[in-house]
Amino acid sequence: MEIIDLAVHELQEKLLKKEITVEQINKEYTERMKIKEPDVQAFVSTLEEQALEKAKEIDRKISTGEILNDGLAGIPIGIKDNICIKGTKTTCSSKMLENFEAPYNATVIEKLDEKNSIYLGKLNMDEFAMGASTEYSAFKKTRNPWNLNTVPGGSSGGSAAAVAANMVPWALGSDTGGSIRQPASFCGVVGLKPTYGLVSRYGIVAFASSLDQIGPITKDVKDAAILLNIIAGKDEKDTTSITIDKKDYTKCLKNDVRGLKIGVPKEFFGEGINPEVKEKVENAIEKYRELGAEIEEISLDIAKYSLAAYYIIACAEASSNLGRFDGIRYGYRTENFENLKDIFVNSRSEGFGDEVKRRIILGTYVLSSGYYDAYYKKAQQVRTLVKKEFENAFKKYDVILTPTSPTVAYEIGTKSNNPLEMYLADICTVSVNIAGLPAISIPCGVDKNNMPIGLQLIGNRFEEETILNAAYTFEQAFKFREKFKPEFKI
Ligand code: GLN
Protein backbone atom coordinates (compact mmCIF):
# COMPACT_ATOMS: atom_id res chain seq x y z
CA MET A 1 0.00 0.00 0.00
CA GLU A 2 1.10 3.54 -0.68
CA ILE A 3 1.79 5.90 2.21
CA ILE A 4 -1.31 7.98 1.51
CA ASP A 5 -3.55 4.90 1.72
CA LEU A 6 -2.43 4.10 5.25
CA ALA A 7 -4.30 5.00 8.40
CA VAL A 8 -2.34 6.95 11.00
CA HIS A 9 -1.80 3.93 13.24
CA GLU A 10 -0.31 2.13 10.23
CA LEU A 11 2.01 5.09 9.56
CA GLN A 12 2.86 5.08 13.24
CA GLU A 13 4.03 1.46 13.08
CA LYS A 14 6.25 2.23 10.12
CA LEU A 15 7.69 5.30 11.82
CA LEU A 16 8.43 3.33 14.97
CA LYS A 17 10.25 0.70 12.90
CA LYS A 18 12.05 3.51 11.06
CA GLU A 19 10.81 2.17 7.72
CA ILE A 20 9.72 5.65 6.64
CA THR A 21 10.51 9.23 7.64
CA VAL A 22 8.29 12.13 8.60
CA GLU A 23 9.57 13.99 5.56
CA GLN A 24 8.53 11.18 3.22
CA ILE A 25 5.02 11.15 4.67
CA ASN A 26 4.60 14.89 4.38
CA LYS A 27 6.01 14.95 0.84
CA GLU A 28 3.60 12.26 -0.30
CA TYR A 29 0.69 14.17 1.15
CA THR A 30 1.65 17.55 -0.27
CA GLU A 31 2.10 15.93 -3.68
CA ARG A 32 -1.26 14.25 -3.40
CA MET A 33 -2.81 17.60 -2.50
CA LYS A 34 -1.45 19.13 -5.69
CA ILE A 35 -3.05 16.40 -7.77
CA LYS A 36 -6.45 16.09 -6.09
CA GLU A 37 -7.20 19.53 -4.70
CA PRO A 38 -8.09 21.08 -8.07
CA ASP A 39 -10.95 18.56 -8.29
CA VAL A 40 -11.99 18.29 -4.65
CA GLN A 41 -11.52 21.89 -3.41
CA ALA A 42 -11.32 20.89 0.23
CA PHE A 43 -8.88 23.55 1.46
CA VAL A 44 -9.48 27.21 2.20
CA SER A 45 -5.73 27.66 2.69
CA THR A 46 -2.75 25.32 2.59
CA LEU A 47 0.40 25.32 4.66
CA GLU A 48 2.59 23.05 2.52
CA GLU A 49 5.84 24.98 2.78
CA GLN A 50 5.80 25.21 6.54
CA ALA A 51 4.77 21.56 6.66
CA LEU A 52 7.77 20.34 4.68
CA GLU A 53 10.19 22.48 6.68
CA LYS A 54 8.76 21.26 9.94
CA ALA A 55 8.88 17.65 8.73
CA LYS A 56 12.64 17.89 8.11
CA GLU A 57 13.17 19.48 11.50
CA ILE A 58 11.18 16.75 13.24
CA ASP A 59 13.18 14.00 11.51
CA ARG A 60 16.35 15.74 12.67
CA LYS A 61 15.10 16.13 16.23
CA ILE A 62 14.03 12.49 16.34
CA SER A 63 17.49 11.41 15.19
CA THR A 64 19.20 13.51 17.89
CA GLY A 65 16.75 12.34 20.54
CA GLU A 66 15.31 15.85 21.14
CA ILE A 67 11.89 14.47 20.21
CA LEU A 68 10.72 11.08 21.35
CA ASN A 69 9.83 8.89 18.39
CA ASP A 70 6.31 7.87 19.41
CA GLY A 71 5.25 7.42 15.80
CA LEU A 72 2.90 10.40 16.02
CA ALA A 73 5.46 13.21 15.87
CA GLY A 74 5.30 14.74 12.41
CA ILE A 75 2.01 13.17 11.34
CA PRO A 76 0.18 15.66 9.13
CA ILE A 77 -3.37 16.80 9.86
CA GLY A 78 -6.00 19.06 8.30
CA ILE A 79 -7.94 21.49 10.48
CA LYS A 80 -11.45 22.80 9.91
CA ASP A 81 -11.26 26.52 9.27
CA ASN A 82 -13.16 27.51 12.41
CA ILE A 83 -10.34 26.32 14.70
CA CYS A 84 -7.62 28.86 15.49
CA ILE A 85 -3.98 28.19 14.68
CA LYS A 86 -1.87 31.11 15.83
CA GLY A 87 -0.58 33.25 12.96
CA THR A 88 -2.69 31.56 10.29
CA LYS A 89 -5.97 32.61 8.76
CA THR A 90 -9.14 31.33 10.39
CA THR A 91 -11.93 32.35 8.05
CA CYS A 92 -14.89 30.14 9.01
CA SER A 93 -15.39 30.21 5.24
CA SER A 94 -16.90 33.66 5.65
CA LYS A 95 -16.17 36.95 3.98
CA MET A 96 -16.55 38.38 7.48
CA LEU A 97 -13.29 36.70 8.58
CA GLU A 98 -11.56 36.47 5.19
CA ASN A 99 -8.47 38.27 6.49
CA PHE A 100 -8.62 37.28 10.15
CA GLU A 101 -5.35 35.88 11.45
CA ALA A 102 -5.74 33.99 14.72
CA PRO A 103 -3.72 35.66 17.49
CA TYR A 104 -3.69 32.49 19.60
CA ASN A 105 -4.00 28.72 19.39
CA ALA A 106 -7.12 26.74 20.15
CA THR A 107 -6.52 24.30 22.99
CA VAL A 108 -6.84 21.34 20.60
CA ILE A 109 -4.02 22.90 18.55
CA GLU A 110 -1.86 23.29 21.68
CA LYS A 111 -2.44 19.60 22.31
CA LEU A 112 -1.57 18.66 18.71
CA ASP A 113 1.54 20.85 19.00
CA GLU A 114 2.63 18.85 22.04
CA LYS A 115 2.56 15.82 19.73
CA ASN A 116 4.50 17.74 17.05
CA SER A 117 1.67 17.47 14.55
CA ILE A 118 2.08 19.12 11.17
CA TYR A 119 -0.73 21.25 9.76
CA LEU A 120 -1.31 20.75 6.04
CA GLY A 121 -4.00 23.37 5.80
CA LYS A 122 -7.36 24.79 6.84
CA LEU A 123 -10.39 22.99 5.53
CA ASN A 124 -13.50 24.34 3.90
CA MET A 125 -16.86 24.40 5.69
CA ASP A 126 -20.29 25.95 5.56
CA GLU A 127 -20.01 29.57 6.64
CA PHE A 128 -19.73 29.64 10.45
CA ALA A 129 -20.55 25.89 10.41
CA MET A 130 -24.16 26.55 9.46
CA GLY A 131 -25.21 24.02 6.87
CA ALA A 132 -25.00 20.40 5.85
CA SER A 133 -23.38 20.43 2.40
CA THR A 134 -20.44 22.90 2.53
CA GLU A 135 -22.22 24.79 -0.27
CA TYR A 136 -22.66 27.74 2.09
CA SER A 137 -18.92 28.44 2.13
CA ALA A 138 -18.30 31.98 0.91
CA PHE A 139 -15.25 30.80 -1.02
CA LYS A 140 -15.73 27.52 -2.82
CA LYS A 141 -17.79 24.39 -3.17
CA THR A 142 -16.07 21.26 -1.99
CA ARG A 143 -16.80 18.13 -3.99
CA ASN A 144 -17.30 14.63 -2.72
CA PRO A 145 -14.40 12.41 -3.87
CA TRP A 146 -16.83 9.50 -4.43
CA ASN A 147 -18.63 11.50 -7.11
CA LEU A 148 -17.40 14.99 -7.86
CA ASN A 149 -20.89 16.16 -8.81
CA THR A 150 -22.14 15.57 -5.29
CA VAL A 151 -21.71 17.43 -2.01
CA PRO A 152 -19.33 16.15 0.67
CA GLY A 153 -21.89 16.89 3.39
CA GLY A 154 -21.30 19.55 5.99
CA SER A 155 -20.53 21.62 7.70
CA SER A 156 -17.12 19.87 8.04
CA GLY A 157 -17.26 18.89 4.35
CA GLY A 158 -13.69 19.97 3.64
CA SER A 159 -12.39 17.80 6.48
CA ALA A 160 -14.29 14.69 5.39
CA ALA A 161 -13.50 15.14 1.68
CA ALA A 162 -9.79 15.71 2.38
CA VAL A 163 -9.61 12.47 4.41
CA ALA A 164 -11.59 10.52 1.80
CA ALA A 165 -9.38 11.85 -1.01
CA ASN A 166 -6.24 10.92 0.95
CA MET A 167 -5.12 14.55 0.99
CA VAL A 168 -4.69 14.36 4.78
CA PRO A 169 -4.43 11.19 6.90
CA TRP A 170 -6.84 12.64 9.45
CA ALA A 171 -8.59 15.90 10.28
CA LEU A 172 -10.45 17.85 12.93
CA GLY A 173 -14.04 18.88 12.39
CA SER A 174 -16.71 20.37 14.63
CA ASP A 175 -20.19 19.11 15.30
CA THR A 176 -23.09 21.27 16.50
CA GLY A 177 -25.91 19.22 15.01
CA GLY A 178 -24.15 16.57 12.93
CA SER A 179 -21.34 18.38 11.16
CA ILE A 180 -18.73 15.71 11.87
CA ARG A 181 -20.92 12.63 11.47
CA GLN A 182 -22.94 13.54 8.39
CA PRO A 183 -19.98 14.52 6.16
CA ALA A 184 -18.11 11.44 7.42
CA SER A 185 -21.12 9.40 6.33
CA PHE A 186 -21.31 11.09 2.89
CA CYS A 187 -17.57 10.60 2.29
CA GLY A 188 -17.20 7.03 3.58
CA VAL A 189 -14.95 7.87 6.53
CA VAL A 190 -15.21 7.77 10.32
CA GLY A 191 -16.46 10.78 12.32
CA LEU A 192 -16.65 11.00 16.10
CA LYS A 193 -18.61 13.63 18.00
CA PRO A 194 -17.40 13.48 21.60
CA THR A 195 -19.56 13.99 24.70
CA TYR A 196 -20.20 17.68 25.34
CA GLY A 197 -17.40 18.84 27.65
CA LEU A 198 -14.85 16.15 26.79
CA VAL A 199 -12.91 18.32 24.32
CA SER A 200 -12.13 21.98 24.96
CA ARG A 201 -13.95 24.49 22.80
CA TYR A 202 -11.40 27.21 23.51
CA GLY A 203 -10.27 28.66 20.20
CA ILE A 204 -13.09 27.39 18.04
CA VAL A 205 -15.22 30.16 16.58
CA ALA A 206 -18.49 29.61 18.42
CA PHE A 207 -21.68 28.77 16.55
CA ALA A 208 -23.97 27.43 19.30
CA SER A 209 -21.92 27.14 22.46
CA SER A 210 -24.11 24.62 24.28
CA LEU A 211 -23.95 22.22 21.32
CA ASP A 212 -20.52 22.66 19.64
CA GLN A 213 -17.87 19.97 20.04
CA ILE A 214 -14.59 19.43 18.17
CA GLY A 215 -13.85 15.87 17.08
CA PRO A 216 -11.87 13.56 14.78
CA ILE A 217 -12.58 12.67 11.16
CA THR A 218 -10.41 9.68 10.27
CA LYS A 219 -9.94 6.71 7.96
CA ASP A 220 -10.76 4.18 10.63
CA VAL A 221 -11.95 3.77 14.20
CA LYS A 222 -8.55 3.20 15.76
CA ASP A 223 -7.37 6.53 14.37
CA ALA A 224 -10.45 8.22 15.86
CA ALA A 225 -9.47 6.76 19.25
CA ILE A 226 -5.86 7.95 18.88
CA LEU A 227 -6.88 11.46 17.87
CA LEU A 228 -9.38 11.60 20.73
CA ASN A 229 -6.54 10.63 23.10
CA ILE A 230 -4.68 13.71 21.91
CA ILE A 231 -7.48 16.28 22.05
CA ALA A 232 -9.62 15.20 25.05
CA GLY A 233 -9.24 16.63 28.52
CA LYS A 234 -10.16 19.35 30.99
CA ASP A 235 -9.16 22.86 30.01
CA GLU A 236 -9.12 25.78 32.44
CA LYS A 237 -9.86 28.07 29.50
CA ASP A 238 -13.20 26.38 28.78
CA THR A 239 -15.49 26.35 31.78
CA THR A 240 -17.77 23.79 30.14
CA SER A 241 -14.97 21.27 29.79
CA ILE A 242 -15.17 18.52 32.34
CA THR A 243 -12.62 16.82 34.57
CA ILE A 244 -12.57 13.10 34.04
CA ASP A 245 -9.74 10.61 34.38
CA LYS A 246 -7.46 10.53 31.39
CA LYS A 247 -8.20 7.46 29.32
CA ASP A 248 -6.43 5.63 26.55
CA TYR A 249 -9.27 5.20 24.06
CA THR A 250 -7.35 2.63 22.02
CA LYS A 251 -7.47 0.20 24.97
CA CYS A 252 -11.22 -0.33 24.57
CA LEU A 253 -10.96 -1.63 21.01
CA LYS A 254 -11.59 -5.27 21.89
CA ASN A 255 -13.16 -6.50 18.65
CA ASP A 256 -15.89 -8.11 20.72
CA VAL A 257 -19.54 -7.11 21.09
CA ARG A 258 -20.87 -10.27 22.68
CA GLY A 259 -23.57 -9.33 25.15
CA LEU A 260 -23.60 -5.68 24.08
CA LYS A 261 -27.14 -4.35 24.28
CA ILE A 262 -28.08 -2.31 21.24
CA GLY A 263 -31.34 -0.39 21.04
CA VAL A 264 -32.66 0.43 17.58
CA PRO A 265 -35.20 3.28 17.70
CA LYS A 266 -37.95 2.65 15.19
CA GLU A 267 -38.55 6.37 14.64
CA PHE A 268 -35.22 6.62 12.81
CA PHE A 269 -36.19 4.10 10.17
CA GLY A 270 -39.52 5.52 9.03
CA GLU A 271 -40.64 7.92 6.39
CA GLY A 272 -37.97 9.94 4.63
CA ILE A 273 -35.19 7.39 5.08
CA ASN A 274 -33.93 6.28 1.70
CA PRO A 275 -34.64 2.54 1.17
CA GLU A 276 -31.04 1.71 0.31
CA VAL A 277 -29.81 3.48 3.44
CA LYS A 278 -32.36 1.55 5.46
CA GLU A 279 -31.36 -1.74 3.89
CA LYS A 280 -27.63 -1.29 4.49
CA VAL A 281 -28.14 -0.16 8.09
CA GLU A 282 -30.43 -3.14 8.67
CA ASN A 283 -27.75 -5.43 7.23
CA ALA A 284 -25.32 -3.91 9.71
CA ILE A 285 -27.77 -4.65 12.53
CA GLU A 286 -27.86 -8.28 11.35
CA LYS A 287 -24.07 -8.32 11.39
CA TYR A 288 -24.07 -7.11 14.99
CA ARG A 289 -26.49 -9.89 15.86
CA GLU A 290 -24.16 -12.47 14.26
CA LEU A 291 -21.28 -10.98 16.23
CA GLY A 292 -23.14 -11.66 19.47
CA ALA A 293 -24.79 -8.32 20.29
CA GLU A 294 -28.32 -8.30 21.67
CA ILE A 295 -30.56 -6.13 19.50
CA GLU A 296 -33.94 -4.77 20.47
CA GLU A 297 -36.28 -2.32 18.81
CA ILE A 298 -37.00 0.69 21.02
CA SER A 299 -38.99 3.89 20.79
CA LEU A 300 -37.52 7.37 21.16
CA ASP A 301 -40.74 9.20 20.60
CA ILE A 302 -39.67 12.64 21.75
CA ALA A 303 -36.75 12.63 19.29
CA LYS A 304 -39.15 13.85 16.60
CA TYR A 305 -39.23 17.24 18.32
CA SER A 306 -35.43 17.46 18.49
CA LEU A 307 -35.07 19.00 15.07
CA ALA A 308 -37.38 21.92 15.85
CA ALA A 309 -35.78 22.42 19.26
CA TYR A 310 -32.32 22.25 17.71
CA TYR A 311 -33.00 24.94 15.12
CA ILE A 312 -34.43 27.25 17.77
CA ILE A 313 -31.59 26.76 20.26
CA ALA A 314 -28.81 26.76 17.67
CA CYS A 315 -30.09 29.92 15.99
CA ALA A 316 -30.69 31.67 19.32
CA GLU A 317 -27.14 31.00 20.46
CA ALA A 318 -25.72 31.86 17.05
CA SER A 319 -27.49 35.22 17.01
CA SER A 320 -25.82 36.05 20.29
CA ASN A 321 -22.38 34.62 19.42
CA LEU A 322 -22.26 36.38 16.08
CA GLY A 323 -23.07 39.75 17.68
CA ARG A 324 -19.33 40.31 18.07
CA PHE A 325 -18.87 40.66 14.32
CA ASP A 326 -19.68 44.33 14.19
CA GLY A 327 -17.11 45.68 11.75
CA ILE A 328 -15.14 47.15 14.62
CA ARG A 329 -13.66 44.43 16.76
CA TYR A 330 -13.22 41.64 14.25
CA GLY A 331 -13.13 41.02 10.59
CA TYR A 332 -14.75 42.73 7.66
CA ARG A 333 -15.55 46.43 7.78
CA THR A 334 -17.66 48.14 5.16
CA GLU A 335 -16.21 51.01 3.18
CA ASN A 336 -19.63 52.47 2.90
CA PHE A 337 -20.49 54.39 6.09
CA GLU A 338 -21.21 57.81 7.46
CA ASN A 339 -21.88 56.98 11.07
CA LEU A 340 -21.47 54.17 13.62
CA LYS A 341 -24.77 52.55 12.84
CA ASP A 342 -23.82 52.32 9.17
CA ILE A 343 -20.65 50.49 10.15
CA PHE A 344 -22.59 47.89 12.11
CA VAL A 345 -25.36 47.42 9.60
CA ASN A 346 -23.36 47.56 6.39
CA SER A 347 -20.45 45.45 7.66
CA ARG A 348 -22.85 42.71 8.71
CA SER A 349 -24.99 43.00 5.59
CA GLU A 350 -21.96 42.72 3.32
CA GLY A 351 -19.88 40.31 5.44
CA PHE A 352 -22.39 37.55 6.19
CA GLY A 353 -23.92 35.17 3.65
CA ASP A 354 -27.64 34.46 3.32
CA GLU A 355 -27.76 31.36 5.52
CA VAL A 356 -25.96 33.08 8.39
CA LYS A 357 -28.31 36.04 8.14
CA ARG A 358 -31.30 33.73 8.10
CA ARG A 359 -30.12 32.12 11.33
CA ILE A 360 -29.38 35.44 13.03
CA ILE A 361 -32.86 36.69 12.15
CA LEU A 362 -34.48 33.46 13.35
CA GLY A 363 -32.41 33.49 16.54
CA THR A 364 -33.16 37.10 17.34
CA TYR A 365 -36.85 36.46 16.76
CA VAL A 366 -37.08 33.45 19.11
CA LEU A 367 -35.22 35.39 21.80
CA SER A 368 -37.30 38.56 21.51
CA SER A 369 -39.44 39.32 24.56
CA GLY A 370 -42.78 38.60 22.91
CA TYR A 371 -41.74 35.18 21.60
CA TYR A 372 -39.18 33.96 24.10
CA ASP A 373 -41.62 31.80 26.06
CA ALA A 374 -43.33 30.38 23.00
CA TYR A 375 -40.15 29.34 21.22
CA TYR A 376 -36.89 29.48 23.14
CA LYS A 377 -38.27 28.38 26.50
CA LYS A 378 -40.33 25.62 24.87
CA ALA A 379 -37.26 24.42 22.99
CA GLN A 380 -35.28 24.24 26.24
CA GLN A 381 -38.11 22.23 27.81
CA VAL A 382 -38.04 19.83 24.86
CA ARG A 383 -34.29 19.60 25.32
CA THR A 384 -34.76 18.39 28.89
CA LEU A 385 -37.28 15.78 27.73
CA VAL A 386 -34.96 14.53 24.99
CA LYS A 387 -32.15 14.19 27.53
CA LYS A 388 -34.44 12.26 29.88
CA GLU A 389 -35.59 9.94 27.13
CA PHE A 390 -32.00 9.07 26.27
CA GLU A 391 -31.15 8.65 29.97
CA ASN A 392 -33.98 6.14 30.24
CA ALA A 393 -32.86 4.28 27.14
CA PHE A 394 -29.31 4.02 28.47
CA LYS A 395 -30.58 2.37 31.64
CA LYS A 396 -31.32 -0.65 29.45
CA TYR A 397 -29.05 -0.33 26.43
CA ASP A 398 -25.32 0.28 25.95
CA VAL A 399 -25.58 1.71 22.46
CA ILE A 400 -28.31 3.21 20.29
CA LEU A 401 -27.98 2.52 16.58
CA THR A 402 -29.46 4.63 13.75
CA PRO A 403 -28.59 5.71 10.22
CA THR A 404 -26.34 8.81 10.26
CA SER A 405 -28.23 10.52 7.47
CA PRO A 406 -31.51 9.73 5.71
CA THR A 407 -29.78 9.85 2.32
CA VAL A 408 -26.43 9.46 0.63
CA ALA A 409 -24.61 12.50 -0.79
CA TYR A 410 -26.76 14.38 -3.30
CA GLU A 411 -25.92 16.48 -6.32
CA ILE A 412 -24.47 19.92 -5.76
CA GLY A 413 -27.20 22.55 -6.00
CA THR A 414 -30.17 20.32 -5.27
CA LYS A 415 -30.89 21.54 -1.73
CA SER A 416 -28.99 24.79 -1.32
CA ASN A 417 -31.97 26.91 -2.35
CA ASN A 418 -34.32 25.12 -0.02
CA PRO A 419 -33.08 25.66 3.52
CA LEU A 420 -35.98 23.81 5.12
CA GLU A 421 -35.22 20.65 3.16
CA MET A 422 -31.59 20.95 4.19
CA TYR A 423 -32.62 21.32 7.87
CA LEU A 424 -34.91 18.29 7.70
CA ALA A 425 -32.02 16.09 6.60
CA ASP A 426 -30.37 16.65 10.01
CA ILE A 427 -33.06 14.53 11.61
CA CYS A 428 -30.80 11.63 12.66
CA THR A 429 -27.95 13.64 14.19
CA VAL A 430 -29.32 16.64 16.11
CA SER A 431 -30.79 14.87 19.14
CA VAL A 432 -27.29 13.70 20.08
CA ASN A 433 -26.13 17.32 20.44
CA ILE A 434 -29.34 18.34 22.19
CA ALA A 435 -28.62 15.63 24.78
CA GLY A 436 -24.83 16.25 24.88
CA LEU A 437 -24.04 12.61 24.02
CA PRO A 438 -21.15 11.02 22.12
CA ALA A 439 -21.81 9.42 18.73
CA ILE A 440 -19.77 7.99 15.92
CA SER A 441 -20.52 7.51 12.23
CA ILE A 442 -18.88 4.64 10.41
CA PRO A 443 -19.39 3.46 6.84
CA CYS A 444 -21.61 0.39 6.48
CA GLY A 445 -21.88 0.00 2.73
CA VAL A 446 -22.56 1.83 -0.52
CA ASP A 447 -25.68 2.31 -2.62
CA LYS A 448 -26.09 1.18 -6.23
CA ASN A 449 -24.12 4.22 -7.41
CA ASN A 450 -21.17 3.40 -5.14
CA MET A 451 -22.03 6.24 -2.73
CA PRO A 452 -21.18 5.58 0.94
CA ILE A 453 -23.82 4.96 3.61
CA GLY A 454 -23.17 5.73 7.27
CA LEU A 455 -24.24 4.06 10.46
CA GLN A 456 -24.51 6.04 13.71
CA LEU A 457 -23.75 4.59 17.14
CA ILE A 458 -24.82 6.75 20.08
CA GLY A 459 -23.44 6.22 23.58
CA ASN A 460 -24.20 7.42 27.08
CA ARG A 461 -22.34 10.48 28.36
CA PHE A 462 -18.57 9.90 28.51
CA GLU A 463 -18.95 6.35 27.24
CA GLU A 464 -16.91 6.92 24.11
CA GLU A 465 -15.20 3.60 24.81
CA THR A 466 -18.42 1.64 24.34
CA ILE A 467 -19.23 3.16 20.95
CA LEU A 468 -15.61 3.03 19.79
CA ASN A 469 -15.44 -0.68 20.54
CA ALA A 470 -18.81 -1.32 18.89
CA ALA A 471 -17.69 0.65 15.81
CA TYR A 472 -14.32 -1.09 15.71
CA THR A 473 -15.87 -4.54 15.93
CA PHE A 474 -18.16 -3.85 12.98
CA GLU A 475 -15.31 -2.32 11.01
CA GLN A 476 -13.11 -5.39 11.53
CA ALA A 477 -15.90 -7.70 10.37
CA PHE A 478 -17.15 -5.57 7.47
CA LYS A 479 -13.84 -4.25 6.07
CA PHE A 480 -15.30 -1.25 4.25
CA ARG A 481 -11.90 0.27 3.41
CA GLU A 482 -10.79 -2.90 1.67
CA LYS A 483 -14.00 -3.30 -0.30
CA PHE A 484 -14.91 0.19 -1.45
CA LYS A 485 -12.95 3.14 -2.79
CA PRO A 486 -13.86 6.63 -4.00
CA GLU A 487 -13.92 6.85 -7.78
CA PHE A 488 -13.38 10.57 -8.37
CA LYS A 489 -15.81 10.28 -11.25
CA ILE A 490 -17.56 13.27 -12.77
N1 GLN B 1 -26.54 20.95 9.64
C1 GLN B 1 -26.66 21.47 10.96
C2 GLN B 1 -26.89 22.96 10.88
O1 GLN B 1 -26.94 23.46 9.81
C3 GLN B 1 -25.47 21.13 11.79
C4 GLN B 1 -24.34 22.05 11.65
C5 GLN B 1 -23.19 21.70 12.55
O2 GLN B 1 -23.18 20.66 13.18
N2 GLN B 1 -22.25 22.64 12.65
O3 GLN B 1 -27.03 23.62 11.85
Boltz pocket constraint, residues with backbone or C-beta under 6 A from the ligand:
constraints:
  - pocket:
      binder: B
      contacts: [[A, 128], [A, 129], [A, 130], [A, 131], [A, 132], [A, 154], [A, 155], [A, 174], [A, 175], [A, 176], [A, 177], [A, 178], [A, 179], [A, 180], [A, 207], [A, 314], [A, 422], [A, 426]]
      max_distance: 6.0
